[in-house]
Amino acid sequence: MFENIFLKYDQRLQIPFYCLSLISIPCSAQWNDSFQDGDFRDSPRWFGDTSHFEVNAGGQLHLNAPAVTAKSYLVTSSGITSSAEWNFKVHLDFNPSSTNHAKVYLMSDMSVLDSSLNGYYLKIGGTEDNIALYKQTGLTGTSLMTGRSGMLNAATNQLSVRVTRTSSGEWTVSCDTTGQTNYLTLGNVVDSTYWFSAYFGVQCIYTSTRSTRFYFDDFEVKGKTSNDTIPPRVGMFMIVNDSALHLNFSEAIKTEDLHNLSNFKTETVIIKSIDVADGRNIRVLFSGILPCKDPVSMHVSGLHDMAGNQIKDTTFSVSYCPGEIFDIIITEIMADPDPPVLLQNTEYLELYNKSGITLNLENWTLQVGNTIKKFPAFEMLPESFLIVCAGGTCSQFPNKPCLDILSSSELNNSGEYTAIRNAKNELIHWIEYSDSWYGDDLKKNGGWSLE
C-alpha cells in the first residue's frame, strides 16, 4: 500500500511510439526474437513473471515454473496494429485442455495480462482443442473466430502460427500443425474495435504437471503502428516513503526510457535506481531522504510512448511529510446530536490542520475508544478544517470537506478516548472528552457540541 502524499499533476503531456516520425499517419515497424542470444531480457526486453521462464539450450523461450496450478506471462513492447503480420512457433508438449493451454496476446494496451485490458489474443488449446481468436474488453474475452475442433487433440503439438490484420480490420488466422511453414487458413473475421497496442505477450495457464511443458520461438511481428500523435504525460505521483516515489504515466512508456536514469533528475536528492512495474508505473528510489518543508524539484524528460511521441519536459515538487505531533488537532466533538439544536443531527468530529503544509491522511488512523478507523487518501490543506462523520451523513456538511468513516453512535455520549495517529502509527493528537465539559445540564442532554 502506498502511503502519504498523493498528488495529481495536470500539465498536458503525451505518449511514445516505435517509429522515429511524429507525423500523424501510421508508421511502419517490426521486431523479432528468436532467442539466439540466450536471453529474453534484452533486445527486445520481455518482462512479467521473469522467474518462471528461461531460454533453453535449444534457443527457445521455455516455461520453467514451480509445479503448482497457476498462470505465468511475459510481455514485450509492441505497438503494431494495422497491415500487420504476427508469426511465431508454439510447442505444447501435452494434449491441451481447459486447465492447460496458452494465450498469445497480439495486441494489448496493458502490460499485466491478468489485469483489465483491451486487445486481442489467440487461445491455443482449451476444451475444443483448437485455436481461436479472441477480443478482450476489460476482463471479458469474446470469441471472434474458432478453428477446427480437435485439431490439437494430440499428445504433443508443434505449431507454426501466422495471423494477419488488414488496415480495414480483417483478421486471418493460419497454422501449420507440423511446425513448418505450410500454412492452412483456419478462418477469417472482421473486427476493428481496437487500433491501439502497447504490448505483445504470452500467457501460460497450467496445472502442476504441465508447468515446464510450454515452448515459444521465432517471433516475427511487422506492420504499422496505431495513429497515435498524442504524447504521454505524468498522470500522478505518490510518495511511498521517505526515500521512494511512485510515478504513473497516462500510457505505456518504452521500457528502455524508463530504465535510463538521465530522464529523471532532482536538484538535491540523488536517484539511486528505478523499479519498473510495467510501462505505466515505476518506483523511483532515492539514496537520501526526501525533505518535508523544503520540497525537491523533480524533472522528467526524454520519455517516449510506444508510438515514439515524446513527453513534454515536466517539473513537479516532491516532499515527504508524515505528520508530527499536534500538526492536526481535534477542535470539535458532536457526540450527542439528538435532539438537534441548530447543528447537524449526526455525530461528527472536526479536525484542523495547523501544520502549515498539506498532509495526506492515507493510512492515518482515528481511534475512538477501542475502535480504530483508517483514513482514505485525502489531502488536508494547511489551515483547513475536515469533518469526520458517520456513513452517509457528509451531505449535511455541504460547505466543508468531509469523510464519513465513523459508524453511527460511535462517539459515546458520556465521554471517550479519541486519538489520531499518522501512517507510522505516531500519536498526533488525543483527547478524552467528558459530558461534564458541557457545564450545563440542558446542553448535556443533546444537540450541543464540545469545542
C-alpha positions in Angstrom: 0.0 0.0 0.0 1.4 3.4 -0.9 1.5 5.8 1.9 1.2 9.5 2.5 1.2 12.3 -0.1 -1.0 11.7 -3.2 -0.8 14.5 -5.7 -2.1 14.9 -9.3 -0.2 16.8 -11.9 -2.4 18.2 -14.6 0.0 19.5 -17.2 -0.8 18.1 -20.6 1.9 15.6 -21.7 1.9 13.0 -24.3 2.7 9.4 -25.5 5.6 7.2 -27.1 5.8 5.1 -30.3 8.0 2.7 -32.3 8.8 4.9 -35.3 11.0 8.0 -35.4 8.5 10.1 -37.2 6.0 12.1 -35.2 3.7 12.8 -38.1 0.0 11.9 -37.9 0.0 8.9 -40.1 0.6 5.2 -39.2 4.3 4.3 -39.0 5.8 1.0 -40.3 7.6 -1.0 -37.7 8.8 -4.5 -37.0 10.5 -6.6 -34.3 11.6 -10.2 -33.9 13.1 -12.5 -31.3 14.5 -16.0 -32.0 16.3 -16.1 -28.6 19.6 -17.0 -30.2 21.3 -14.7 -27.7 20.2 -16.9 -24.9 18.4 -14.1 -23.1 14.8 -12.7 -23.1 15.7 -9.7 -21.0 17.3 -7.6 -23.8 16.8 -6.8 -27.5 13.8 -6.9 -27.1 13.2 -6.9 -23.4 10.5 -9.1 -22.1 9.1 -8.6 -18.6 6.4 -10.1 -16.3 6.9 -13.4 -14.5 10.5 -13.5 -15.5 11.5 -16.0 -12.8 9.1 -18.6 -14.4 10.8 -18.5 -17.9 14.2 -19.3 -19.4 15.8 -19.6 -22.8 16.8 -23.3 -23.0 19.7 -24.9 -24.8 17.7 -25.2 -28.0 17.2 -21.4 -28.1 13.5 -21.5 -27.2 11.5 -19.4 -24.7 10.6 -22.1 -22.2 8.2 -22.1 -19.2 10.1 -23.4 -16.2 7.7 -22.6 -13.4 7.1 -24.2 -10.0 5.0 -27.3 -10.0 1.7 -25.7 -9.0 -1.5 -24.7 -10.7 -1.0 -21.2 -11.8 -0.7 -18.7 -14.7 2.6 -17.1 -15.9 3.2 -14.5 -18.5 5.8 -12.4 -20.3 5.2 -9.2 -22.4 7.4 -7.0 -24.7 6.7 -3.7 -26.2 4.7 -3.7 -29.4 2.6 -1.0 -31.0 1.8 -2.9 -34.2 -1.9 -3.0 -35.0 -2.6 -2.5 -38.8 -1.5 -4.0 -42.1 0.1 -6.4 -39.6 1.5 -9.9 -39.6 2.4 -11.9 -36.5 4.4 -15.1 -36.9 5.6 -17.4 -34.1 6.1 -21.0 -33.1 4.4 -22.8 -30.2 5.2 -26.2 -28.8 2.8 -27.6 -26.2 4.3 -30.8 -25.0 0.9 -32.2 -23.9 -2.7 -32.5 -25.0 -4.2 -29.1 -24.1 -7.4 -28.7 -22.0 -9.4 -26.0 -20.2 -6.8 -26.0 -17.5 -3.7 -26.3 -19.6 -3.4 -24.0 -22.6 -1.7 -20.9 -23.9 -2.7 -17.4 -24.9 -0.7 -15.2 -27.2 -1.6 -11.6 -26.9 -1.2 -9.9 -30.3 -2.3 -6.5 -29.1 -2.7 -5.3 -25.5 -2.9 -1.8 -24.0 -1.7 -3.1 -20.7 1.4 -5.0 -19.6 -0.2 -7.1 -16.9 -2.1 -9.8 -18.8 -4.2 -10.8 -15.8 -5.5 -7.3 -15.5 -8.3 -5.4 -17.1 -7.1 -4.6 -20.7 -8.2 -4.0 -24.2 -6.8 -6.0 -27.1 -6.8 -9.3 -29.0 -5.3 -12.7 -28.2 -5.1 -16.2 -29.7 -6.2 -19.0 -27.4 -4.2 -22.1 -28.2 -5.9 -25.2 -26.7 -8.8 -25.4 -24.4 -11.9 -27.6 -24.2 -12.3 -27.7 -28.0 -8.6 -28.5 -28.7 -8.4 -25.7 -31.3 -7.0 -22.3 -32.0 -9.4 -19.3 -31.5 -9.1 -15.6 -31.9 -10.5 -13.5 -29.0 -11.2 -9.8 -28.4 -10.7 -8.8 -24.8 -12.5 -5.8 -23.3 -11.7 -5.2 -19.7 -11.7 -8.7 -18.1 -14.1 -10.2 -20.7 -12.9 -12.3 -23.6 -15.2 -12.6 -26.7 -14.5 -15.3 -29.3 -14.3 -13.9 -32.8 -13.2 -16.9 -34.8 -12.5 -20.6 -33.9 -10.5 -23.2 -35.8 -11.5 -26.8 -36.3 -12.4 -28.6 -33.1 -9.9 -31.4 -32.2 -7.1 -30.1 -34.3 -4.8 -30.1 -31.2 -6.0 -33.4 -29.8 -2.6 -34.9 -29.6 0.0 -35.9 -27.0 2.3 -33.1 -28.3 1.7 -30.1 -30.6 4.3 -28.4 -32.7 2.7 -25.3 -34.2 3.7 -22.6 -36.6 1.2 -19.8 -36.4 0.5 -16.8 -38.6 -2.0 -14.0 -38.0 -2.7 -11.1 -40.3 -4.8 -8.0 -40.0 -5.5 -5.5 -42.8 -6.0 -1.8 -42.5 -9.7 -2.3 -42.6 -9.7 -4.7 -39.6 -9.9 -8.1 -41.4 -8.2 -10.9 -39.4 -6.9 -14.1 -40.9 -5.5 -16.9 -38.7 -3.4 -19.7 -40.3 -1.4 -22.6 -38.8 0.9 -25.5 -39.7 0.4 -28.2 -37.2 3.7 -29.8 -38.2 5.8 -26.8 -37.1 6.8 -26.0 -40.7 5.5 -23.1 -42.9 2.8 -24.8 -45.0 0.1 -22.7 -43.5 -3.6 -23.6 -43.7 -6.2 -20.9 -43.1 -8.3 -21.6 -40.0 -10.7 -18.7 -40.5 -11.3 -15.0 -41.2 -13.2 -12.3 -39.3 -13.6 -8.6 -39.4 -13.2 -6.7 -36.1 -12.0 -3.1 -35.9 -12.8 -2.3 -32.3 -9.2 -1.6 -31.2 -6.4 0.1 -33.0 -4.0 0.8 -30.2 -1.5 -1.5 -28.7 1.5 -1.2 -26.3 2.4 -4.8 -25.7 2.7 -8.3 -27.2 2.7 -11.2 -24.8 2.4 -14.9 -24.0 0.5 -16.4 -21.1 0.6 -20.0 -20.0 -2.3 -21.5 -18.0 -1.2 -24.7 -16.4 -1.6 -27.3 -13.7 1.4 -28.7 -11.6 2.2 -31.4 -14.1 2.4 -29.0 -17.1 4.4 -26.2 -15.5 7.5 -26.9 -17.7 6.0 -28.0 -20.9 5.3 -24.8 -22.8 7.8 -23.6 -25.5 7.8 -20.5 -27.8 10.1 -19.4 -30.6 10.8 -17.3 -33.7 8.5 -14.3 -33.0 8.4 -12.0 -36.0 6.0 -9.1 -35.9 5.7 -6.4 -38.6 3.1 -3.8 -39.7 2.0 -0.4 -38.9 1.6 1.2 -35.5 -1.6 2.9 -34.5 -2.2 6.5 -35.5 -1.0 8.0 -32.2 0.2 11.6 -32.1 -0.6 12.4 -28.5 2.5 12.5 -26.3 2.4 10.8 -22.8 2.0 12.8 -19.6 2.7 12.3 -16.0 -0.7 11.1 -14.6 0.1 11.3 -10.9 2.8 10.7 -8.3 2.6 9.3 -4.8 5.2 9.3 -2.1 5.7 5.7 -0.9 8.0 6.5 2.0 10.9 8.9 2.8 13.1 7.6 0.0 10.7 6.3 -2.7 8.3 7.8 -5.2 5.6 6.0 -7.2 5.2 7.6 -10.7 2.3 6.9 -13.1 2.0 7.8 -16.7 -1.0 8.3 -18.9 0.1 5.5 -21.2 2.8 2.9 -21.7 6.4 4.3 -21.9 9.2 2.5 -23.7 11.0 0.3 -21.2 14.5 1.5 -22.2 13.5 5.1 -21.5 12.2 4.2 -18.0 15.5 2.5 -17.2 17.5 5.5 -18.3 18.2 7.5 -15.1 19.2 10.5 -17.1 15.5 11.0 -17.9 14.8 11.7 -14.2 16.6 14.4 -12.4 16.4 16.1 -9.0 18.2 19.0 -7.6 19.4 17.8 -4.2 18.4 14.2 -3.7 20.3 11.5 -5.8 18.2 9.0 -7.6 19.6 5.5 -6.8 17.6 3.3 -9.1 14.2 2.8 -10.8 12.0 -0.2 -10.5 9.7 -0.7 -13.5 6.4 -2.4 -12.5 5.0 -2.0 -16.0 5.1 0.5 -18.8 2.9 3.0 -17.0 4.1 2.6 -13.4 7.5 3.0 -11.9 9.1 3.4 -8.5 11.9 5.9 -8.1 14.3 5.1 -5.3 16.4 7.8 -3.8 19.7 7.4 -2.0 18.8 10.1 0.5 15.7 11.1 2.5 13.1 13.4 0.9 12.7 16.6 2.9 9.4 17.8 4.3 9.2 21.6 4.3 11.7 22.2 1.6 10.3 20.3 -1.5 12.6 18.9 -4.1 12.0 19.6 -7.7 11.9 16.6 -10.0 12.3 16.9 -13.7 11.0 14.2 -16.2 12.1 14.3 -19.8 13.2 12.2 -22.8 10.4 9.6 -22.4 8.6 8.2 -25.4 5.4 6.2 -25.8 5.1 3.2 -28.0 4.4 5.4 -31.0 7.5 7.5 -30.5 5.8 10.6 -29.1 8.0 12.4 -26.6 6.7 13.6 -23.3 6.8 17.3 -22.6 9.5 18.3 -20.1 7.8 18.2 -16.8 8.8 19.5 -13.4 7.0 19.0 -10.1 7.8 19.2 -6.4 8.0 16.3 -4.0 8.4 16.1 -0.3 7.7 13.6 2.5 5.7 14.9 5.4 4.4 12.1 7.6 2.9 14.5 10.2 4.2 15.4 13.6 2.5 15.8 17.0 -0.2 18.5 17.0 0.0 19.0 13.2 -3.7 18.0 13.1 -5.9 18.6 16.2 -9.4 17.7 17.2 -11.3 21.0 17.5 -14.9 20.0 17.9 -16.8 16.9 19.1 -20.5 16.2 18.5 -21.2 13.0 20.5 -24.9 13.5 21.2 -26.7 15.3 18.3 -30.2 14.5 19.4 -32.3 16.5 19.8 -30.8 18.8 17.2 -30.2 22.4 18.3 -29.1 24.5 15.3 -26.5 21.9 14.4 -26.4 18.8 12.2 -28.3 15.7 13.5 -25.3 13.4 13.3 -22.2 12.5 15.3 -19.1 14.1 14.0 -15.5 15.3 14.8 -14.0 18.5 13.4 -10.2 18.3 12.7 -7.9 21.3 11.9 -4.6 21.2 10.1 -2.3 23.7 11.9 1.0 22.4 10.4 1.3 24.9 7.6 1.8 22.2 5.0 -0.5 19.8 3.1 -0.8 16.4 4.7 -2.2 13.3 3.1 -4.2 11.2 5.6 -3.9 7.9 3.7 -3.3 5.2 6.3 -3.7 7.5 9.2 -5.9 6.2 11.9 -8.6 7.5 14.1 -9.2 5.7 17.4 -12.5 6.1 19.3 -12.4 4.0 22.4 -11.3 0.6 21.4 -12.3 1.1 17.7 -9.8 2.1 15.1 -10.8 3.6 11.8 -8.4 4.1 8.8 -8.4 7.3 6.8 -8.5 7.0 3.0 -6.2 9.1 0.7 -7.2 12.7 1.4 -5.1 15.8 1.1 -5.7 18.1 4.0 -4.6 21.6 3.2 -2.9 23.8 5.7 -5.1 25.9 7.9 -8.2 23.9 6.8 -10.9 22.0 8.6 -12.2 18.5 8.0 -15.4 16.9 9.2 -15.3 13.2 10.1 -18.8 11.8 10.5 -20.9 8.7 10.3 -21.5 6.9 6.9 -23.9 8.7 4.6 -24.1 12.0 6.5 -21.5 14.1 4.7 -24.3 15.7 2.8 -25.2 17.6 5.9 -21.9 19.5 5.6 -22.0 21.0 2.1 -19.5 23.8 2.9 -16.7 21.7 4.5 -14.5 18.8 3.4 -15.9 15.7 4.9 -15.1 12.0 5.3 -17.7 9.5 6.5 -15.6 6.9 8.3 -17.4 6.7 11.6 -20.2 4.3 12.5 -23.4 5.7 13.9 -23.4 6.0 17.7 -19.6 5.6 17.7 -19.0 8.6 19.9 -20.0 7.8 23.4 -22.4 10.5 24.9 -20.7 10.5 28.3 -17.1 10.5 27.0 -14.5 8.6 25.1 -10.7 8.5 24.5 -10.2 9.7 20.9 -6.8 9.9 19.2 -5.3 10.5 15.7 -2.1 8.7 14.5 -0.2 9.1 11.3 0.7 6.3 8.9 3.8 5.5 11.0 1.4 4.9 14.0 2.9 8.0 15.7 0.5 9.9 18.0 -0.6 13.2 16.5 -3.4 14.4 18.9 -5.6 12.8 21.5 -8.4 13.9 23.8 -10.6 12.2 26.4 -13.7 14.2 26.4 -16.5 14.0 29.1 -20.1 15.2 29.2 -19.0 17.1 32.3 -17.3 19.6 30.0 -20.7 21.0 29.0 -21.1 22.6 32.4 -24.8 22.8 31.7 -27.5 20.1 32.2 -29.5 21.3 29.3 -26.6 21.1 26.8 -25.6 17.8 28.3 -29.0 16.3 27.2 -28.0 16.6 23.5 -27.8 18.9 20.4 -24.7 20.7 21.5 -21.1 20.1 20.5 -17.9 20.4 22.6 -15.2 22.8 21.2 
